[in-house]
Amino acid sequence: MAEESFDEIQVQLRERRKKLEDSINSSQNNLHLVSLLKEVDDALDRMATGTYGICETCHEPIERDRLTVDPLVTFCLEHLNKSQQKSLEKDLELAAQIQRSMLPKNNINMKGFEVSYYYSPAGVVSGDYCDLVFKDKNEEELVFIVGDITGKGIAASLLMTHVHAMFHSLIELDLPLNEMMLRANRLFCESSPYTHFVTMVCGRLKKGGMVELANAGHCLPLIIKKEGVVNINSTGLPLGVFCSSEYNVEKFTIAPGESLFIYTDGLSEASDGEGEYGTERVNQIAALNFYSSPQKLIRAYLEDLKLFAKEEPQHDDLTFLALHRLE
């Protein structure tokens, strides 16, 4: 783990130590708190001696995302005892259930549009974010979001949950899209570790096929037309890179028969053991599936990805979102 990450954790631990001392002084039954205070002091001592973040059994670095979530851990995953492993498995399964419960309804219709998504974590939990939110009861305007938190595992999944809550609060304010992205970026900068950021496509689909879209450093979305595939360029930096970032909004219309396809880099960077799937192949599959329903388009990508990867396992979280305008 980088030295600057240790500095950040050290600041957090000192703040928590102060809170622990205050709680101990005001509590009568404080044996557990005293024990916890010793763990914090031990962690700070390890930082001072340069042994922090090293497994006490194998003397190899402990997983970074686990240190980010729990700065007091002293063993890597391979060297947890059976009780610790069982407890961790239960926590991960609960986290996965919570993530699944936050996913939007799939295969929805919106006055002339069909919308579907595919969401597949590489592990138990995911750092990808996929959301569909109708702005009103008439379901005449749909906010759609696909995002990708840097990293994988527990820390990324926790930040994904944070981003989900943040955007649901901002959507209710009915802000212009560029203002919503600006506020989301500032909130993420101020409330998340600087070691993490989020690439994201956020858009609004309105009746008549009008789309407003902002791309914060994410994979380029595709408009699939009869004449070919059009890539929509990025309009800003990922959320969390600089607190003062601004985001331009692209506006276009999806014509009858056309589709908008958004994906995370789990597709373009998928490996067959020798090379990557690549954006050129992403565009080729899109062009071959003009007029396809969202479900059929997603299925075409999954079948081609399986053909490409052969026996190579899925290394990254994978998310697709397809919006198709009916004829």
C-alpha atoms as one frame of an Amber mdcrd trajectory, in Angstrom:
protein
   0.000   0.000   0.000   1.263   3.457  -0.911   2.739   5.636   1.831   0.146
   8.366   1.231  -2.623   5.819   1.891  -1.026   5.020   5.252  -0.954   8.733
   6.072  -4.685   8.985   5.439  -5.433   5.898   7.560  -3.194   7.251  10.314
  -5.223  10.466  10.442  -8.436   8.432  10.632  -7.049   6.232  13.408  -5.966
   9.221  15.499  -9.432  10.746  15.146 -11.045   7.452  16.166  -8.632   7.137
  19.096  -9.758  10.506  20.416 -13.419   9.427  20.179 -12.602   6.164  21.952
 -10.886   7.992  24.814 -13.886  10.286  25.197 -16.231   7.281  25.268 -14.087
   5.445  27.819 -14.063   8.475  30.114 -17.844   8.740  29.980 -18.654   5.022
  30.188 -18.795   2.733  33.203 -18.717  -0.588  31.363 -15.769   0.119  29.080
 -13.697  -3.088  28.952 -14.483  -3.596  25.266 -13.606   0.020  24.510 -10.278
  -0.286  26.363  -9.481  -3.411  24.321 -10.381  -1.580  21.117  -8.204   1.368
  22.117  -5.252  -1.016  22.505  -5.863  -2.338  18.970  -5.793   1.220  17.640
  -2.565   1.964  19.538  -1.015  -1.252  18.214  -1.920  -0.245  14.662  -0.366
   3.200  15.142   2.778   1.544  16.556   2.996  -0.698  13.480   2.809   2.391
  11.295   5.667   3.950  13.241   7.846   0.842  12.835   6.968   0.223   9.178
   5.173  -3.118   9.753   1.623  -1.857   9.202  -0.386  -3.644   6.496   1.726
  -6.818   6.724   0.117 -10.176   7.553   1.397 -11.532  10.869   1.442 -15.096
   9.497   2.915 -14.917   5.975   4.473 -11.432   6.226   2.956 -10.474   2.865
   0.864  -7.301   2.274  -2.751  -7.447   3.448  -5.427  -6.767   0.806  -5.715
  -2.997   0.285  -9.517  -2.862   0.213  -9.725  -4.670   3.554  -7.342  -2.157
   5.161  -9.435   0.688   3.750 -12.601  -0.741   5.311 -11.028  -1.999   8.553
  -7.640  -0.396   9.353  -7.122  -2.744  12.319  -6.866  -6.036  10.376  -3.594
  -7.935  10.883  -4.070 -11.051   8.730  -4.568 -11.519   4.985  -7.584 -13.485
   3.764  -5.596 -16.699   3.361  -4.641 -16.718   7.046  -7.919 -15.928   8.778
  -8.981 -18.625  11.211 -12.177 -20.607  10.511 -14.324 -18.406  12.716 -13.023
 -15.232  11.037 -13.525 -16.740   7.572 -17.113 -17.730   8.371 -17.856 -14.265
   9.747 -16.354 -12.618   6.647 -18.356 -14.904   4.324 -21.587 -13.932   6.094
 -20.721 -10.229   5.850 -19.910 -10.519   2.140 -23.128 -12.388   1.404 -25.108
  -9.748   3.275 -23.304  -7.022   1.300 -24.153  -8.848  -1.941 -27.830  -9.089
  -0.924 -27.889  -5.351  -0.183 -26.334  -4.594  -3.567 -28.843  -6.784  -5.389
 -31.710  -5.063  -3.577 -30.512  -1.683  -4.889 -30.593  -2.726  -8.543 -33.483
  -1.190 -10.494 -36.316  -3.117 -12.073 -35.133  -4.717 -15.311 -36.740  -4.937
 -18.774 -38.860  -1.812 -18.465 -40.878   0.096 -21.075 -41.105   3.865 -21.416
 -43.556   5.164 -24.020 -41.868   3.936 -27.160 -38.687   2.613 -25.538 -37.492
  -0.734 -24.219 -34.730  -0.650 -21.588 -32.717  -3.588 -20.221 -29.471  -4.089
 -18.322 -27.040  -6.848 -17.354 -25.092  -6.729 -14.072 -22.456  -9.316 -13.168
 -19.928  -8.876 -10.310 -16.513 -10.484 -10.786 -16.649 -11.578  -7.138 -19.242
 -11.645  -4.392 -19.740  -7.864  -4.512 -19.334  -5.304  -7.294 -17.925  -1.824
  -7.787 -20.144  -1.192 -10.829 -23.194   1.048 -10.544 -26.320   0.675 -12.670
 -29.503   2.666 -12.102 -32.804   3.564 -13.761 -34.989   6.176 -12.088 -38.242
   7.643 -13.402 -38.501  11.313 -12.469 -42.292  11.351 -12.119 -45.330   9.091
 -11.841 -46.171   9.603 -15.510 -42.892   7.875 -16.412 -42.186  10.367 -19.195
 -38.551  11.005 -18.226 -35.973   8.383 -17.245 -32.627   9.019 -15.557 -30.122
   6.284 -16.433 -26.653   5.795 -14.918 -23.797   3.356 -15.479 -20.677   3.813
 -13.353 -17.479   2.037 -12.400 -15.646   2.592  -9.100 -11.880   2.186  -9.246
 -10.712  -1.089  -7.764 -12.674  -4.172  -6.828 -13.966  -5.899  -3.733 -15.344
  -4.582  -0.471 -14.109  -0.982  -0.645 -15.414  -0.491  -4.197 -18.795  -1.985
  -3.286 -19.123   0.331  -0.275 -18.367   3.358  -2.436 -20.871   2.136  -5.023
 -23.533   2.131  -2.298 -22.507   5.662  -1.380 -22.779   6.840  -5.010 -26.216
   5.193  -5.331 -27.562   7.084  -2.306 -25.951  10.324  -3.470 -27.557  10.263
  -6.915 -30.995   9.287  -5.613 -30.892  12.379  -3.405 -29.715  14.613  -6.255
 -32.295  13.301  -8.747 -35.083  14.413  -6.413 -33.809  18.018  -6.656 -34.621
  18.093 -10.396 -31.352  19.845 -11.267 -30.016  20.398 -14.787 -27.825  17.418
 -15.699 -24.546  19.365 -15.683 -25.378  20.796 -12.241 -26.255  17.340 -10.902
 -22.909  15.971 -12.114 -21.036  18.966 -10.677 -22.627  18.451  -7.251 -22.118
  14.682  -7.365 -18.426  15.182  -8.111 -18.013  17.668  -5.279 -19.858  15.428
  -2.800 -17.798  12.393  -3.806 -14.548  14.367  -3.479 -15.465  15.565  -0.008
 -16.732  12.249   1.362 -14.546   9.540  -0.204 -10.871   8.503  -0.103  -8.814
  10.427  -2.650  -7.400   7.095  -3.809 -10.749   6.246  -5.459 -12.737   7.815
  -8.280 -15.741   6.935 -10.439 -16.077   6.854 -14.208 -19.703   7.338 -15.166
 -22.285   7.927 -17.862 -25.373   9.743 -16.606 -28.258  10.655 -18.878 -31.898
  11.632 -19.185 -34.220  10.026 -21.706 -37.290  12.103 -22.542 -40.399  11.287
 -24.558 -39.830  11.643 -28.271 -36.355  10.102 -27.998 -34.524  13.210 -26.780
 -31.440  12.344 -24.714 -29.201  14.482 -22.512 -25.956  12.736 -21.582 -22.823
  13.493 -19.554 -19.791  11.217 -19.669 -17.361  11.446 -16.747 -14.316   9.657
 -18.171 -16.236   6.452 -18.878 -16.117   4.026 -21.826 -17.697   5.754 -24.842
 -21.428   4.995 -25.202 -22.671   3.857 -28.608 -25.611   5.031 -30.687 -26.447
   2.100 -32.949 -27.863   3.430 -36.224 -28.763   1.847 -39.544 -25.813   3.699
 -41.103 -23.381   2.417 -38.467 -22.199   3.019 -34.906 -21.559   6.470 -33.438
 -19.423   6.892 -30.298 -20.329   9.685 -27.854 -17.200  11.373 -26.512 -16.381
  11.962 -22.866 -17.404  15.380 -21.529 -15.457  15.497 -18.254 -13.085  13.846
 -15.791 -14.116  10.950 -13.539 -15.879  11.907 -10.316 -13.382  12.380  -7.496
 -10.333  13.468  -9.502 -10.751  17.225  -8.883 -13.490  18.773  -6.761 -13.924
  21.680  -9.187 -14.526  19.603 -12.344 -17.362  20.634 -14.641 -19.343  18.528
 -17.109 -20.733  19.436 -20.504 -23.942  17.778 -21.667 -24.391  16.194 -25.094
 -27.920  16.350 -26.561 -29.194  14.099 -29.336 -32.278  12.188 -30.451 -32.582
   8.418 -30.735 -34.605   7.744 -33.876 -37.090   4.854 -34.230 -35.186   1.552
 -34.565 -31.992   2.960 -33.017 -30.387   1.998 -29.695 -28.106   3.495 -27.071
 -25.632   1.033 -25.528 -23.483   1.733 -22.433 -21.009  -0.659 -20.820 -18.238
  -0.831 -18.232 -14.630  -1.748 -19.059 -15.249  -5.301 -17.868 -16.283  -5.811
 -21.505 -13.643  -3.900 -23.494 -10.805  -5.023 -21.179 -11.910  -8.665 -20.920
  -8.994 -11.001 -21.664  -8.589 -14.282 -23.513  -5.181 -14.753 -21.856  -3.362
 -13.105 -24.755  -5.153  -9.852 -25.525  -8.172  -7.683 -24.742 -11.662  -7.750
 -26.225 -11.239  -4.121 -27.290 -13.513  -1.284 -28.345 -13.336  -2.217 -32.041
 -15.027  -5.534 -31.304 -17.578  -3.736 -29.102 -18.499  -1.581 -32.126 -18.579
  -4.560 -34.498 -21.094  -6.492 -32.386 -23.231  -3.354 -32.075 -23.273  -2.840
 -35.850 -24.307  -6.456 -36.418 -27.272  -6.050 -34.073 -29.021  -2.943 -35.370
 -32.807  -3.198 -34.836 -32.231  -5.718 -32.011 -34.209  -5.480 -28.785 -32.177
  -4.619 -25.656 -32.368  -8.225 -24.447 -31.170  -9.575 -27.805 -28.338  -7.016
 -27.993 -27.124  -7.884 -24.491 -27.345 -11.595 -25.283 -25.249 -11.062 -28.421
 -22.484  -9.453 -26.356 -22.555 -12.201 -23.717 -22.336 -14.933 -26.367 -19.493
 -13.180 -28.191 -17.634 -12.490 -24.942 -17.875 -16.172 -24.022 -16.579 -17.117
 -27.471 -13.685 -14.654 -27.111 -12.628 -15.433 -23.535 -12.831 -19.232 -23.954
 -11.937 -20.658 -20.524 -10.526 -17.415 -19.114 -12.456 -16.411 -15.954 -14.201
 -13.058 -15.529 -11.634 -10.696 -13.987 -13.693  -7.509 -13.682 -17.244  -6.453
 -12.885 -19.420  -6.361 -15.987 -22.412  -4.099 -16.674 -24.411  -3.407 -19.859
 -27.316  -0.999 -20.364 -29.321  -0.899 -23.610 -32.092   1.545 -24.540 -33.965
   0.811 -27.794 -36.558   3.032 -29.474 -39.375   1.072 -31.025 -40.421   1.631
 -34.646
